[in-house]
């Protein structure tokens, strides 16, 4: 498969609003907010690089896939494999569980499986009377952890926090708002750094994603220039046979093997079905069939996805936070609006759609009745709708 550009920008490529972040003092508590594609992950990775030589940092992500992708970024350092930078990184939950056990020599108290009892953790840390710690805590997608997670860390002696967040991309029930993060860090609103320029999406994709913006406390992210339209308006295909969807995905991958294609689904059943179908379906292509990768948190295995090569990656929507793909296909079947919770579903679609750089495509079965149509834009200049007959 062809290689993709998967590296951090050089100093000469840093944008003005990102440069302000890079010039922040080494010590302190900082909050950076911004919409998809504004470079939050870039500045958090560059922040980690700043402290890497002294090993005085920890880089934390919400899920395993984003952690793996972050570790695959080319830091523009030595090409000698023995000298390549390997991030000191963990997922937020794994690191927190390890930290709690290391300090208390007791298992994590839980309210339910995988949900810490933060009140009990805070009490344990208070009883230990822990001295202040110099370690720099750098957190990507910080909105997806609850306020008491941060309170726990502060009771643990940590003082240096660098958090990037976007409350419009919250995908968990137990999360932190922009205001809560600012209050916890002691950051005044005027000192919150806002990244506003979208460096990822084409104009049509950013315009579509903007339809799902729900955050009343932040201005709408800036749209890319209309000249940056690339492959056109997002499209919704209604289909009868999902094998036709798989064929269209494979044909799209066959056009340019440098493209990394994301296929986003609602659950593990859909993920498994699409992975098996894309692997096994009989279709004539001009090139060898692309690499097809997938991952589920249920696997408890290392993420085996190469983000530096082209191919097809099938993921549940909650595994794609912070990622980007050249082309994204979203399978609407399986997504359902429950208890009229439109706001949560809009946030999920905001996250999913904004992963796409060049092209965004939706598939919906003719028998689908999960209610997603009610939140989709009706303007055909924002979302085209066609019947899929792939043959």
N, C-alpha and C positions, 0 to 999 in steps of 0.2 A: 504494500500500500504506500501511497505517496505521503511524504512528510508534510505536516502543517506547521505554521508559525505558532509556537506555543512558548513564548518567553516574555519576560518583563520588559517594558520600554526602557530605553536608555535615557540619560539625563536630558538630552536634547529633545526627547519626545514627550516629556512630562508637561501636562497642561497647567495653566496658571492656577486653577483652583486646587489641583493636586500638589503643586509645588508648595503652596501654603502649608499643607499637611506635613510635607517632608521637612519643613523648617521648624516644626514644633520642638520645644525643649525635650530633653531626654526623659526627665522626671516629671510626673504629674498625672492627671486624669483627664482624658480627652475623649470627646464624642464626635464622630464624623457620620453625617447622614447623607443619603442620596438615593436616587432611584436606580433602577436596573441600568447597567452599562455605563455608570458615571465613574467607575474606577475605584469603588470601595475596596474590592479585593486587591487591586494593584497597590494602593497605598498601604494596606495592612501588610502585604508581603514585603514591600520596601521597608516598612517599619521594622519587621522581623529581621531583615537583612542588616539593618543598622546595628543590631545588638548581637548578631550571630557570632562574630569573632570572639566575644567574651562569654558566649553561651549563657547570657543573662536574660533569657526570655522564654516564653512558651507561646506557641501559636495554636489557637484553638478554633475549631470549626464545629458547626452544628451536626454534620453527618459524615460518614466514612467516605462517601464519594467525593465530596468537596475537599476533604483532607487528602485523598489520593491525588486529585487533580492539582492541588496546591503543591504537592511534593514533586510533581512532574514538570513544573514550570522551569524553564531555562533562565537562570539568574545572570546570564551573560558573564559567567565566571570561566575559569579554566576548563578546557575541553578534556583535560586529563580526568578520567573517571575516578581516580583516587582523590582528586581535589574538588570534585563537584560538591556543591552545597546541598546538604540534606537537612531540611527543616526540622527543628525540634518541635514536633507537632502532635496533637492529640485531638480526639473529639472531646467536646465539652463534658459530656456525661462520663466518659471513660476516665478522663483525667481527674474529675471531681471525686469519683468513687475511689480512685487510687490514692488521692491526696487525703481524703477523710480517713481511710484505713491506716495510712502511713503515720498520721498524727495521733490517732486515737487507739490504734490496735483493736478496733471493734468494727464489725460489719456495718454497712450503711443502714441506718434506720429508714424504713420505707413505709409510706402510706398505702401503697399498692406496688406490684412489681414494676421496677424501673422508675418509680416516682419517689424521690427522696423526701423524707420528713425534715424539711429545712429548719423548722423550729428546734427540733432535737439536735440537729447538726450545729446550729448556732450556739445552743447551750453548751454542747461539748467543747466547742472552740473557745467560748468565753471562759470556761473552767480551766482551760489550759494556759490562759494568759500568755498568748503567743506574742513575741516581739515582732517589730516591723520587719518586712522583707523587701529586698531591693528588686526582686524578679519583676520583669516587665510582662504583664498579661496582655496579649494581643488577641482580640476576639473578632472573627469574621461572622456576620449575620447575628449580631448580639441581641437583636430583638426577640429571638426565639427562646431565650431563657427567662425565667421569672425573676422579679426583683429580689426575692429571698436568696436566690443563687448568688447574686452579687453581694448581698449583705453577709452571707456566709464567708465569702472570700475576704471581705474587709475585716471580719472578726478573726480571720486567720492571719492577719498582719500584712496583707498585700496593700500597696499604696499606689503602684504605677499601673494604670489601666489605659488601654487604647482600644476603643470599641467602635466598630463601624456597624451601622444599622439602618434599616428602613422599615418603619412600622407598617407600611402598606404591603410588605412582604411577609407578614407574620403568618406562619403555617401551623402554629401550635396553640392549644387552648391556654396554656400556662406560659405567658409571654410578658414582655415589658414594652411599654409605650415609650415614645421619645421623651416625654416629660418625666416619666419614672426614671429612665436612665440618667437624664440630666440631673434630677434631684439626688439620686444615689451617688453620682460622681461629684456633686457639688459644682456643676458646670452651669453658668448662667446662659440664658437663651442667646445672648449676643456672642457668646464664646463657642457655641456649637458651630462646627464647620459644615457647611452645606456644599456638596458636589452637585452641580446642576446640569452639566453638559453630557449628553448621551454619546458615548464613543462606540457603542456596539451595534445598535439596531439600524436598519434602513428606516427611512422616513415612514413608509406605510406600516411597518411592523410596530414602530414606536407609537404611531397614531392609533393603531388597533389596541395596543396594551393600555394606552391612556384611558380608553373607554372603561377600564376596570379599576381605575384609581379611586380610592375611598378615603384617603387620609386627610382629615379636615385641618390638621395642624401644620401641614407642609404645602408649599406651592407645587403645582404640577411640574414635573421634570420638563426641561426644554426639549423640544422636538429637534431631531437632526434636520439639516437643510433638505429641501425637497429634491435637490440634485442627487442626494444619496438615496435613490429609490431602488437600486439594484434589481431584484427579480419581481417587483410588482406587489400588488395588493394581496393580502392574505385571502385564502379561499377555503370554503367549506364544501366538502363533497358528501352527498348522501349516497349510500351504497346498499346493495342487496347482499353481496357475498364478500366477506372480509378478505378473502384471498385476492380479490381485486385491489384492495388497499395494499397488501403486501407486495404485489407486483409493481404497483406504482412507486412504492418506496425503493424497491430494488432498482427499478429503471432510473430513478432519480440519482441513486448512488452510482450507477453505471456511467452517468454523464461526466463525472469528474471525481476520480478516486482520491482527490485531496480533501474533499468535503467530509466533515464529521457530521453525521446525521443523528439527531435525537428523536426517538420515538417515545412519547410520554403517555402513560396509561394510568388508570385509576386504582388498580389493585394487582395483586400477584397473579391471579388467574389470567387476567389480560396480558400481563407481562410474559408469563410462561407460554401462552398461546401464540403471541406474536413472535417470540424468540424461536419457537419450534417451527412455525410456519415459514418465517424468513429463511431459516436454515434448510428446510426440506422442500420448499415449493419448486416445481419444475418450470424454469423460465429461461429463455434464451437471452443471454447478455453479450455485449461486445467484449467485455473484460471478465476476468475471474470474479466470482461472487465475493462481495466485500466481507471483511471481518465483521462478525456480529457478536456483540458483547452485551452482558446484562448483569445486574446485581440487585440483591434484596438484602435488607438488614436482617432478615430472618436466617440468612445463610451463615452468619457468624464467621465469614471467611474474608480474606484480603480482597480488596477491590481489584479485579483483573480487567481494567479498562485502560487502553493506551490513548490518552488525549492528544498525543503528538502525531498521530496518524489518522488518515481518513478511515471511514467505516460507519457502521450503524450501531447505536447504543440504545437499548430499551430499558427505561427506568420508570418506576412509580413517580408520581408528581412530587412527593415529599423528598425524593432523593436528588432533585435537580437544582436545589438552592445554590446560587452562586456560580453555576456552570454556564457555559455558552456553547452553542452549536451553530455550524454554518446554516443548516436547515433543520427545522423542527416540524415533526408530524405529531399532532395531538389527537388521541383517540377519545372522543367524547363519551362513547358508550362506557358505562360503569360509573360515571360521575353523576351524582344525584343531589339535588337540593333538599335537605331535610329540615323540618321545623321552620321552613321559610327563612333559613339563615342565608340570605343572599349575600351579605357582606363577606362572610367567610369564603364563599365560593368565588366571589369576585377577586379576592386576594389570591386564591389558588390559580385562577386564570391569568391574573396579572403576572404572577411568577412564571407560569408555564410559557406564556406567549412571549415574554421578554427575553427568553433564552435564545431566540433565533436572531442570527445576524443578517442573513440574506433572504430567507424564504420561510413562510409559515403556512402550514396546511392543516386542516381539520378533517376528520372522518366522523360521520354519524350514520348509524344504521337507520334504515327507513322505519324500523320498529321501535326506535328509541323513544322513551317517554319519561326521562329523568328530570325534565324541567330546565335544562341548560339554555334552551332557545330563548327563554325569557330574559336572560342577561346578555345575550349576544347583540352586537350592533345590527340595526336594520338597514343602515345606509350601505348600499352596494359599492360605494366608493371607499368604504372601510373594510368590508368583508363581502367578497363575491360568493355566490352560492350556485353550485352546479350539481348535476346528477353524474355519478361515476359509472362509466361503462368501459372498463379497462380491457376487456377481452381476454 
